[in-house]
Amino acid sequence: MMVVNPPGSSSLARPTARCSSGSRWTRAPQPAVARVAKNKPKVEGNVASMPNLLGSLNCKVEKKARETRTKKQLHKPEEVPTCQESIHRQLSMVDVLQKIGISRHFASEIKSILDFTYSYWLRRDEIMLDVETCAMAFRTLRMNGYNVSADGLSHISTDLSDTRSLLELYKASQVSTSDDELILDIIGSWSGHLLRQQLKSSEAQRTPLLREVEHVLDSPFYTMLDRLEHKRNIEQFDIIEHPILQLTSQTNQDLLALGVMDFSTSQSIYQQEYQHLDSWVRESRLNRLPFARQKLAYFYLSAASTMFPLELSEARILWAKNGALTTVVDDFFDVWGSKDELENLTALVEMWEQQEETEYYSEQVEIVFSAIYISVNELGSKASIVQGRDVAGHLVEIWQELLRNMMTEVEWRTGGYVPTLDEYIENAVVTFALGPIVLPALYFVGPKITESMVIDPEYSELFRFAPACGRLLNDVQTYEREYKEGKLNSVSLLVLHSDGSVTIPEARRKLQKPIDTCRRDLLRLVLREDDAVPRPCKELFWHICKTCYFFYYQGDAFSCQEEKAGAVDAVVHEPLQVPMNLLSDLDLSTLRERIKIKH
């Protein structure tokens, strides 16, 4: 084994993973490794131009004729063999590419495969004959924006014992986009039950497949961050290697080599970005605020783990900066700032353009406001250049709205007012502070954000579903701490307004339904095609939703400085551990030669 150090890696200060109060990201025990300083993956040229790997998955038909086809002919959808086994192999390959984080390098090939698969889905043809293929097709097509109905799974019998089929059905059940898709809830219930029974009866024999089953049951896909999963899958490549792919050992190694190259190159960039952000915290004097939770590492983790392509560097940095800023502001309003200080800070933000005679109530107000003011103005200038129009005003407005709503909560608390649940949610959707985090990043993921897009109902729905889901997840896990701090949240409000008929455990259970609904509604919006907001922009809202689940799915991991420190290390600091023979003198041109299709 070897440890692959990212190119240009540095020894940054990193959070330690010592908190034992919850489940942090962990990796299966690894054998002893040797640290290797040489043979680092080197990227040359455009990886996206790589010859098509996927053609090697075609059915075994007339070998002589296949050998005479050109690469271009191989990938015409109409020439892909129509047998069910071929569709299964193609979808399995797409799945592997996604799991190790390199699917974006094969976007056109994957689209060709999915278009062909979709044509079979619409005809209810051979694709329906095999449970595993049918479930995999449904999940993969839906998550790539194809309009597939869950009714396509209604013919599947519960009389199943095949582990792979049950696993695919369970994963398919998780991509529900409506409370009305009862068939998915039913499939998820019985397939999950059968899988757990298999785990219980096979405790002494944990095969790679059963370990994968255990992981999927413990961690639904919407609770995990992409880059963490990529690293896990690269380091445990045998677990996701599907026997039916029937790839050569060399092809498997080449797939893994590209995954290693992609992750390690990205990691070196992450380390540079994290170092820049760490310097920014000190320059902004945020580290001098005694009340502020230092959550920069967590916010950068969420950015790097979801917006991982190298070209999204600006979006990652802005996401992390604004996440750190909103946490400082939230702590100032919640536990530290006096009412005079909070009113002073709110007034300063309201008078954004009138700072000639600024008066600060305290040094803390000056530090917090200066950090917001300088960061937002710099961001506004950059975003306006990228977007080709002045967007600075919109960024200021979203901060003004945030502080106004935070002051509303302060007034409720100091005045002893108990809001209705609806009043609370309407205000809390804003004070959860996703606006200042997501909006700036939207300007840097590629598409232009037009005025018509901003006023479109879809845009408003995205900004409603994502923070509502996050707010409720947070409330369910933090109600005890917030109650001690004198704060009301949705759990305590349900109890208070029930006149004692609802207990705290019952209130937490009641909130699970709206949490699930918000997540499903958000996923439906994100996957829906031909709408006002471009898909790359909508995906940011899904990223923040997954981030909320990651921190609040099984407890309040966000509040513990060390709870997810292992995840930060895994993505930003710790190099991959892969077989020693994988990257011997490897460069991209060599890799290209190796993965050429050989028939």
Secondary structure as UniProt FT lines:
FT   STRAND          2..4
FT   TURN            7..8
FT   STRAND          34..36
FT   HELIX           47..49
FT   HELIX           54..57
FT   HELIX           63..67
FT   HELIX           71..74
FT   HELIX           77..79
FT   HELIX           84..99
FT   TURN            100..101
FT   HELIX           103..106
FT   HELIX           107..123
FT   HELIX           126..128
FT   HELIX           131..143
FT   TURN            144..145
FT   HELIX           150..153
FT   TURN            154..155
FT   HELIX           163..173
FT   TURN            174..175
FT   TURN            179..180
FT   HELIX           182..201
FT   TURN            202..204
FT   HELIX           208..218
FT   HELIX           221..223
FT   HELIX           226..235
FT   HELIX           237..240
FT   HELIX           243..245
FT   HELIX           249..283
FT   TURN            284..285
FT   HELIX           286..288
FT   TURN            290..291
FT   HELIX           296..306
FT   HELIX           310..312
FT   HELIX           313..331
FT   HELIX           332..336
FT   HELIX           339..350
FT   TURN            351..353
FT   TURN            356..357
FT   HELIX           363..387
FT   HELIX           392..415
FT   HELIX           421..431
FT   HELIX           435..442
FT   TURN            443..444
FT   HELIX           451..454
FT   HELIX           457..484
FT   TURN            485..486
FT   HELIX           490..496
FT   TURN            497..500
FT   HELIX           504..527
FT   HELIX           535..552
FT   TURN            558..559
FT   TURN            561..564
FT   HELIX           565..568
FT   HELIX           569..573
FT   STRAND          576..578
FT   TURN            580..581
FT   TURN            584..585
FT   HELIX           588..594
//
